[in-house]
């Protein structure tokens, strides 16, 4: 089955064409207009999606070597995300599905991130633990069967990606914060500052990042501007260690508690070099199967949406033209 995927949940306009686990094209157009604002401006994101979606579709078809008449079905993000941005992709998908008289399926954006692993590692099979880490989510998801999810750990406040962005803004590093902090951390001493890990009494699998963010703030307030600049790499490295160790410790606990031997990383923070390296090392030590998506599939992209959509289409599911967009959408909720 050839599936056309559409992703417009935030500030990337992406369209992909896949055939099974093979990606024929995956075009991602990032919206740099938001950089000067220090974050994504929802109205601007929607307008950019409207401008870009047809050129991106043309590029995706050209690279795949196919035409629209070769497409068997369409998969599109229906949430969670910026509601106006999601609507652009969803309405575009509905129009294409009507014109081509083919089915389309609404996909949960976070489900797409999980299924990005099946593009990078096609032989994966449940049961598995999905470590979902992004700007809006930090969750441990038990997946005993395809398309079946149990959230066994979640953040009580900030998501880990949000913490990276806020700390980067605090340090004057710009947006998005994750890649900048990751790069600077490679030059620093991660043991320089003992930032807290955010433990929650009685909830060993839940996360908290507000305390870590505040600890960085208090540390920076004690320093002069010159001292901050001099110690910037150490601050970034120490923050990154605390943020990623929180994920690694809870992952190890969840794997043992549920007798799972396969773990997959998913979401934008899956691109973090320390998290990737440490999880692979932990997996080798513990004898786990560890799946980490290729860097292309860590960021928001349409190939992952197409792959998750394919799984649901093969399960006999499809959406109607009354399908609604969602700003918030739990992974355990149906979207159609």
DRENVEXBA-733760 format. One record per residue (C-alpha): residue number from 0; residue in three letters; chain; x, y, z. Coordinates in steps of 0.25 Angstrom, whole numbers. Layout:
# residues N
+-----+-----+---+-------+-------+-------+
!   k !   r ! c !     X !     Y !     Z !
+-----+-----+---+-------+-------+-------+
! NUM ! ala ! A !     X !     Y !     Z !
...
+-----+-----+---+-------+-------+-------+
***
This chain:
# residues 336
+-----+-----+---+-------+-------+-------+
!   k !   r ! c !     X !     Y !     Z !
+-----+-----+---+-------+-------+-------+
!   0 ! unk ! A !     0 !     0 !     0 !
!   1 ! unk ! A !     5 !    14 !    -4 !
!   2 ! unk ! A !     2 !    24 !     7 !
!   3 ! unk ! A !     3 !    39 !     6 !
!   4 ! unk ! A !     6 !    45 !    19 !
!   5 ! unk ! A !     3 !    60 !    23 !
!   6 ! unk ! A !     8 !    67 !    36 !
!   7 ! unk ! A !     5 !    81 !    40 !
!   8 ! unk ! A !     4 !    81 !    55 !
!   9 ! unk ! A !    14 !    92 !    58 !
!  10 ! unk ! A !    24 !    99 !    50 !
!  11 ! unk ! A !    29 !    88 !    40 !
!  12 ! unk ! A !    21 !    86 !    27 !
!  13 ! unk ! A !    24 !    72 !    23 !
!  14 ! unk ! A !    18 !    62 !    13 !
!  15 ! unk ! A !    24 !    48 !    10 !
!  16 ! unk ! A !    21 !    36 !     2 !
!  17 ! unk ! A !    23 !    22 !     7 !
!  18 ! unk ! A !    21 !     8 !     2 !
!  19 ! unk ! A !    21 !    -1 !    14 !
!  20 ! unk ! A !    33 !     2 !    23 !
!  21 ! unk ! A !    40 !     8 !    11 !
!  22 ! unk ! A !    41 !    23 !    10 !
!  23 ! unk ! A !    40 !    28 !    -4 !
!  24 ! unk ! A !    40 !    43 !     0 !
!  25 ! unk ! A !    40 !    51 !    12 !
!  26 ! unk ! A !    40 !    66 !    10 !
!  27 ! unk ! A !    41 !    75 !    22 !
!  28 ! unk ! A !    40 !    90 !    21 !
!  29 ! unk ! A !    43 !    98 !    34 !
!  30 ! unk ! A !    38 !   111 !    37 !
!  31 ! unk ! A !    49 !   120 !    41 !
!  32 ! unk ! A !    40 !   132 !    42 !
!  33 ! unk ! A !    38 !   129 !    57 !
!  34 ! unk ! A !    52 !   130 !    61 !
!  35 ! unk ! A !    52 !   145 !    64 !
!  36 ! unk ! A !    40 !   143 !    74 !
!  37 ! unk ! A !    47 !   132 !    82 !
!  38 ! unk ! A !    36 !   122 !    80 !
!  39 ! unk ! A !    25 !   118 !    70 !
!  40 ! unk ! A !    14 !   128 !    67 !
!  41 ! unk ! A !     2 !   120 !    64 !
!  42 ! unk ! A !    -5 !   130 !    54 !
!  43 ! unk ! A !     8 !   131 !    46 !
!  44 ! unk ! A !    10 !   116 !    46 !
!  45 ! unk ! A !    -4 !   114 !    40 !
!  46 ! unk ! A !    -1 !   124 !    29 !
!  47 ! unk ! A !    12 !   118 !    25 !
!  48 ! unk ! A !     6 !   104 !    24 !
!  49 ! unk ! A !    -4 !   110 !    14 !
!  50 ! unk ! A !     7 !   116 !     6 !
!  51 ! unk ! A !    16 !   103 !     6 !
!  52 ! unk ! A !     7 !    91 !     6 !
!  53 ! unk ! A !     5 !    90 !    -9 !
!  54 ! unk ! A !    19 !    93 !   -13 !
!  55 ! unk ! A !    23 !    82 !    -2 !
!  56 ! unk ! A !    13 !    72 !    -8 !
!  57 ! unk ! A !    19 !    75 !   -22 !
!  58 ! unk ! A !    33 !    72 !   -17 !
!  59 ! unk ! A !    29 !    60 !    -9 !
!  60 ! unk ! A !    23 !    54 !   -22 !
!  61 ! unk ! A !    34 !    58 !   -31 !
!  62 ! unk ! A !    44 !    51 !   -22 !
!  63 ! unk ! A !    36 !    38 !   -20 !
!  64 ! unk ! A !    35 !    37 !   -35 !
!  65 ! unk ! A !    20 !    35 !   -34 !
!  66 ! unk ! A !     7 !    43 !   -36 !
!  67 ! unk ! A !    -5 !    45 !   -28 !
!  68 ! unk ! A !   -13 !    34 !   -36 !
!  69 ! unk ! A !    -2 !    24 !   -30 !
!  70 ! unk ! A !    -6 !    27 !   -16 !
!  71 ! unk ! A !   -15 !    17 !    -9 !
!  72 ! unk ! A !   -18 !    25 !     4 !
!  73 ! unk ! A !   -15 !    38 !    12 !
!  74 ! unk ! A !   -11 !    39 !    26 !
!  75 ! unk ! A !   -11 !    52 !    33 !
!  76 ! unk ! A !    -8 !    58 !    47 !
!  77 ! unk ! A !   -21 !    62 !    54 !
!  78 ! unk ! A !   -15 !    66 !    67 !
!  79 ! unk ! A !    -9 !    69 !    77 !
!  80 ! unk ! A !    -3 !    82 !    72 !
!  81 ! unk ! A !    -7 !    97 !    69 !
!  82 ! unk ! A !   -21 !    96 !    65 !
!  83 ! unk ! A !   -20 !   105 !    53 !
!  84 ! unk ! A !    -8 !    98 !    48 !
!  85 ! unk ! A !   -14 !    84 !    49 !
!  86 ! unk ! A !   -26 !    89 !    42 !
!  87 ! unk ! A !   -18 !    93 !    29 !
!  88 ! unk ! A !   -13 !    79 !    28 !
!  89 ! unk ! A !   -26 !    72 !    31 !
!  90 ! unk ! A !   -34 !    80 !    22 !
!  91 ! unk ! A !   -24 !    78 !    11 !
!  92 ! unk ! A !   -24 !    63 !    13 !
!  93 ! unk ! A !   -39 !    63 !    12 !
!  94 ! unk ! A !   -39 !    70 !    -1 !
!  95 ! unk ! A !   -29 !    61 !    -7 !
!  96 ! unk ! A !   -37 !    48 !    -2 !
!  97 ! unk ! A !   -50 !    54 !    -8 !
!  98 ! unk ! A !   -43 !    57 !   -21 !
!  99 ! unk ! A !   -36 !    44 !   -22 !
! 100 ! unk ! A !   -47 !    36 !   -16 !
! 101 ! unk ! A !   -37 !    29 !    -7 !
! 102 ! unk ! A !   -38 !    26 !     9 !
! 103 ! unk ! A !   -31 !    35 !    19 !
! 104 ! unk ! A !   -28 !    33 !    33 !
! 105 ! unk ! A !   -26 !    43 !    44 !
! 106 ! unk ! A !   -13 !    40 !    53 !
! 107 ! unk ! A !    -9 !    44 !    67 !
! 108 ! unk ! A !     4 !    52 !    65 !
! 109 ! unk ! A !    11 !    45 !    77 !
! 110 ! unk ! A !     7 !    31 !    71 !
! 111 ! unk ! A !    14 !    36 !    58 !
! 112 ! unk ! A !    27 !    38 !    67 !
! 113 ! unk ! A !    26 !    24 !    72 !
! 114 ! unk ! A !    24 !    18 !    59 !
! 115 ! unk ! A !    36 !    26 !    53 !
! 116 ! unk ! A !    44 !    14 !    59 !
! 117 ! unk ! A !    38 !     4 !    49 !
! 118 ! unk ! A !    43 !    12 !    38 !
! 119 ! unk ! A !    58 !    12 !    44 !
! 120 ! unk ! A !    56 !    -2 !    49 !
! 121 ! unk ! A !    45 !   -10 !    41 !
! 122 ! unk ! A !    47 !   -23 !    49 !
! 123 ! unk ! A !    42 !   -17 !    62 !
! 124 ! unk ! A !    30 !   -24 !    69 !
! 125 ! unk ! A !    23 !   -22 !    82 !
! 126 ! unk ! A !    23 !   -23 !    93 !
! 127 ! unk ! A !    32 !   -11 !    96 !
! 128 ! unk ! A !    33 !     2 !   104 !
! 129 ! unk ! A !    32 !    15 !    97 !
! 130 ! unk ! A !    40 !    26 !   103 !
! 131 ! unk ! A !    33 !    38 !    97 !
! 132 ! unk ! A !    40 !    51 !    99 !
! 133 ! unk ! A !    37 !    64 !    92 !
! 134 ! unk ! A !    34 !    79 !    94 !
! 135 ! unk ! A !    20 !    76 !    99 !
! 136 ! unk ! A !    21 !    61 !   104 !
! 137 ! unk ! A !    30 !    53 !   114 !
! 138 ! unk ! A !    23 !    39 !   115 !
! 139 ! unk ! A !    27 !    25 !   117 !
! 140 ! unk ! A !    17 !    17 !   109 !
! 141 ! unk ! A !    15 !     2 !   110 !
! 142 ! unk ! A !    11 !    -4 !    96 !
! 143 ! unk ! A !     8 !   -19 !    97 !
! 144 ! unk ! A !     1 !   -19 !    84 !
! 145 ! unk ! A !     1 !   -11 !    71 !
! 146 ! unk ! A !    -8 !     2 !    74 !
! 147 ! unk ! A !   -10 !    -1 !    88 !
! 148 ! unk ! A !    -4 !     8 !    99 !
! 149 ! unk ! A !    -3 !     9 !   114 !
! 150 ! unk ! A !     3 !    22 !   119 !
! 151 ! unk ! A !    11 !    17 !   132 !
! 152 ! unk ! A !    19 !    30 !   134 !
! 153 ! unk ! A !    17 !    45 !   130 !
! 154 ! unk ! A !    22 !    58 !   134 !
! 155 ! unk ! A !    15 !    66 !   145 !
! 156 ! unk ! A !    19 !    80 !   139 !
! 157 ! unk ! A !    28 !    83 !   128 !
! 158 ! unk ! A !    32 !    74 !   117 !
! 159 ! unk ! A !    47 !    71 !   115 !
! 160 ! unk ! A !    47 !    78 !   102 !
! 161 ! unk ! A !    40 !    90 !   108 !
! 162 ! unk ! A !    51 !    90 !   119 !
! 163 ! unk ! A !    62 !    91 !   108 !
! 164 ! unk ! A !    55 !   103 !   101 !
! 165 ! unk ! A !    53 !   110 !   114 !
! 166 ! unk ! A !    67 !   108 !   119 !
! 167 ! unk ! A !    72 !   112 !   106 !
! 168 ! unk ! A !    64 !   125 !   106 !
! 169 ! unk ! A !    69 !   128 !   121 !
! 170 ! unk ! A !    83 !   126 !   116 !
! 171 ! unk ! A !    81 !   135 !   104 !
! 172 ! unk ! A !    83 !   124 !    94 !
! 173 ! unk ! A !    71 !   126 !    85 !
! 174 ! unk ! A !    60 !   116 !    79 !
! 175 ! unk ! A !    59 !   104 !    78 !
! 176 ! unk ! A !    68 !   101 !    90 !
! 177 ! unk ! A !    70 !    86 !    89 !
! 178 ! unk ! A !    81 !    86 !    78 !
! 179 ! unk ! A !    88 !    98 !    84 !
! 180 ! unk ! A !    89 !    93 !    98 !
! 181 ! unk ! A !    93 !    79 !    92 !
! 182 ! unk ! A !   104 !    85 !    84 !
! 183 ! unk ! A !   110 !    94 !    95 !
! 184 ! unk ! A !   109 !    82 !   105 !
! 185 ! unk ! A !   119 !    75 !    97 !
! 186 ! unk ! A !   129 !    85 !   101 !
! 187 ! unk ! A !   126 !    85 !   116 !
! 188 ! unk ! A !   128 !    77 !   129 !
! 189 ! unk ! A !   114 !    71 !   132 !
! 190 ! unk ! A !   119 !    68 !   146 !
! 191 ! unk ! A !   122 !    83 !   149 !
! 192 ! unk ! A !   108 !    86 !   155 !
! 193 ! unk ! A !    99 !    76 !   163 !
! 194 ! unk ! A !    86 !    80 !   157 !
! 195 ! unk ! A !    74 !    72 !   163 !
! 196 ! unk ! A !    67 !    60 !   156 !
! 197 ! unk ! A !    53 !    63 !   159 !
! 198 ! unk ! A !    48 !    51 !   167 !
! 199 ! unk ! A !    34 !    50 !   171 !
! 200 ! unk ! A !    31 !    43 !   184 !
! 201 ! unk ! A !    22 !    31 !   182 !
! 202 ! unk ! A !    22 !    32 !   167 !
! 203 ! unk ! A !    35 !    26 !   162 !
! 204 ! unk ! A !    32 !    26 !   148 !
! 205 ! unk ! A !    27 !    41 !   147 !
! 206 ! unk ! A !    35 !    53 !   143 !
! 207 ! unk ! A !    37 !    67 !   148 !
! 208 ! unk ! A !    45 !    78 !   141 !
! 209 ! unk ! A !    40 !    91 !   147 !
! 210 ! unk ! A !    50 !    89 !   159 !
! 211 ! unk ! A !    62 !    86 !   150 !
! 212 ! unk ! A !    58 !    99 !   141 !
! 213 ! unk ! A !    57 !   107 !   154 !
! 214 ! unk ! A !    71 !   102 !   159 !
! 215 ! unk ! A !    77 !   106 !   146 !
! 216 ! unk ! A !    71 !   120 !   148 !
! 217 ! unk ! A !    76 !   121 !   163 !
! 218 ! unk ! A !    90 !   117 !   159 !
! 219 ! unk ! A !    90 !   127 !   147 !
! 220 ! unk ! A !    85 !   138 !   156 !
! 221 ! unk ! A !    97 !   136 !   166 !
! 222 ! unk ! A !   107 !   139 !   154 !
! 223 ! unk ! A !   111 !   152 !   147 !
! 224 ! unk ! A !   109 !   152 !   132 !
! 225 ! unk ! A !   123 !   150 !   129 !
! 226 ! unk ! A !   123 !   137 !   139 !
! 227 ! unk ! A !   111 !   132 !   131 !
! 228 ! unk ! A !   118 !   133 !   118 !
! 229 ! unk ! A !   131 !   127 !   123 !
! 230 ! unk ! A !   123 !   115 !   129 !
! 231 ! unk ! A !   112 !   114 !   119 !
! 232 ! unk ! A !   117 !   100 !   113 !
! 233 ! unk ! A !   118 !    94 !   128 !
! 234 ! unk ! A !   104 !   100 !   131 !
! 235 ! unk ! A !    98 !    93 !   118 !
! 236 ! unk ! A !   105 !    80 !   120 !
! 237 ! unk ! A !   101 !    79 !   135 !
! 238 ! unk ! A !    86 !    83 !   131 !
! 239 ! unk ! A !    86 !    73 !   120 !
! 240 ! unk ! A !    92 !    62 !   129 !
! 241 ! unk ! A !    81 !    64 !   139 !
! 242 ! unk ! A !    70 !    65 !   129 !
! 243 ! unk ! A !    74 !    52 !   122 !
! 244 ! unk ! A !    78 !    44 !   134 !
! 245 ! unk ! A !    63 !    46 !   139 !
! 246 ! unk ! A !    58 !    39 !   126 !
! 247 ! unk ! A !    69 !    28 !   127 !
! 248 ! unk ! A !    66 !    25 !   141 !
! 249 ! unk ! A !    51 !    24 !   139 !
! 250 ! unk ! A !    53 !    16 !   127 !
! 251 ! unk ! A !    61 !     5 !   134 !
! 252 ! unk ! A !    51 !     4 !   145 !
! 253 ! unk ! A !    39 !     3 !   135 !
! 254 ! unk ! A !    46 !    -8 !   127 !
! 255 ! unk ! A !    49 !   -16 !   140 !
! 256 ! unk ! A !    35 !   -14 !   146 !
! 257 ! unk ! A !    28 !   -19 !   133 !
! 258 ! unk ! A !    38 !   -29 !   129 !
! 259 ! unk ! A !    40 !   -23 !   115 !
! 260 ! unk ! A !    53 !   -25 !   107 !
! 261 ! unk ! A !    50 !   -15 !    96 !
! 262 ! unk ! A !    50 !     0 !    97 !
! 263 ! unk ! A !    48 !    10 !    86 !
! 264 ! unk ! A !    51 !    25 !    87 !
! 265 ! unk ! A !    42 !    35 !    81 !
! 266 ! unk ! A !    40 !    50 !    79 !
! 267 ! unk ! A !    48 !    62 !    76 !
! 268 ! unk ! A !    57 !    60 !    89 !
! 269 ! unk ! A !    61 !    47 !    83 !
! 270 ! unk ! A !    71 !    55 !    75 !
! 271 ! unk ! A !    79 !    58 !    87 !
! 272 ! unk ! A !    93 !    52 !    86 !
! 273 ! unk ! A !    95 !    49 !   101 !
! 274 ! unk ! A !    81 !    42 !   102 !
! 275 ! unk ! A !    83 !    34 !    90 !
! 276 ! unk ! A !    97 !    30 !    94 !
! 277 ! unk ! A !    94 !    26 !   108 !
! 278 ! unk ! A !    81 !    19 !   105 !
! 279 ! unk ! A !    89 !    10 !    95 !
! 280 ! unk ! A !   100 !     8 !   106 !
! 281 ! unk ! A !    89 !     4 !   116 !
! 282 ! unk ! A !    82 !    -5 !   106 !
! 283 ! unk ! A !    95 !   -13 !   103 !
! 284 ! unk ! A !    98 !   -14 !   118 !
! 285 ! unk ! A !    84 !   -19 !   121 !
! 286 ! unk ! A !    82 !   -28 !   109 !
! 287 ! unk ! A !    71 !   -20 !   103 !
! 288 ! unk ! A !    67 !   -17 !    88 !
! 289 ! unk ! A !    68 !    -2 !    87 !
! 290 ! unk ! A !    62 !     5 !    75 !
! 291 ! unk ! A !    65 !    20 !    72 !
! 292 ! unk ! A !    60 !    27 !    60 !
! 293 ! unk ! A !    69 !    33 !    49 !
! 294 ! unk ! A !    71 !    47 !    52 !
! 295 ! unk ! A !    61 !    51 !    40 !
! 296 ! unk ! A !    50 !    44 !    47 !
! 297 ! unk ! A !    52 !    50 !    61 !
! 298 ! unk ! A !    47 !    64 !    57 !
! 299 ! unk ! A !    33 !    66 !    52 !
! 300 ! unk ! A !    31 !    59 !    39 !
! 301 ! unk ! A !    21 !    53 !    30 !
! 302 ! unk ! A !    27 !    39 !    28 !
! 303 ! unk ! A !    25 !    35 !    42 !
! 304 ! unk ! A !    10 !    40 !    41 !
! 305 ! unk ! A !     9 !    31 !    28 !
! 306 ! unk ! A !    15 !    19 !    35 !
! 307 ! unk ! A !     5 !    20 !    47 !
! 308 ! unk ! A !    -6 !    23 !    37 !
! 309 ! unk ! A !    -2 !    10 !    30 !
! 310 ! unk ! A !    -3 !     2 !    42 !
! 311 ! unk ! A !   -17 !     7 !    45 !
! 312 ! unk ! A !   -22 !     5 !    31 !
! 313 ! unk ! A !   -17 !    -9 !    31 !
! 314 ! unk ! A !   -25 !   -11 !    43 !
! 315 ! unk ! A !   -37 !    -7 !    35 !
! 316 ! unk ! A !   -39 !     7 !    41 !
! 317 ! unk ! A !   -41 !    20 !    33 !
! 318 ! unk ! A !   -47 !    34 !    36 !
! 319 ! unk ! A !   -59 !    41 !    31 !
! 320 ! unk ! A !   -60 !    55 !    25 !
! 321 ! unk ! A !   -66 !    60 !    38 !
! 322 ! unk ! A !   -52 !    57 !    45 !
! 323 ! unk ! A !   -49 !    68 !    55 !
! 324 ! unk ! A !   -35 !    74 !    58 !
! 325 ! unk ! A !   -30 !    74 !    73 !
! 326 ! unk ! A !   -21 !    84 !    80 !
! 327 ! unk ! A !   -20 !    73 !    91 !
! 328 ! unk ! A !   -21 !    58 !    89 !
! 329 ! unk ! A !   -17 !    47 !    98 !
! 330 ! unk ! A !    -9 !    36 !    92 !
! 331 ! unk ! A !   -20 !    26 !    97 !
! 332 ! unk ! A !   -31 !    34 !    91 !
! 333 ! unk ! A !   -37 !    30 !    77 !
! 334 ! unk ! A !   -36 !    41 !    67 !
! 335 ! unk ! A !   -47 !    37 !    57 !
+-----+-----+---+-------+-------+-------+
***
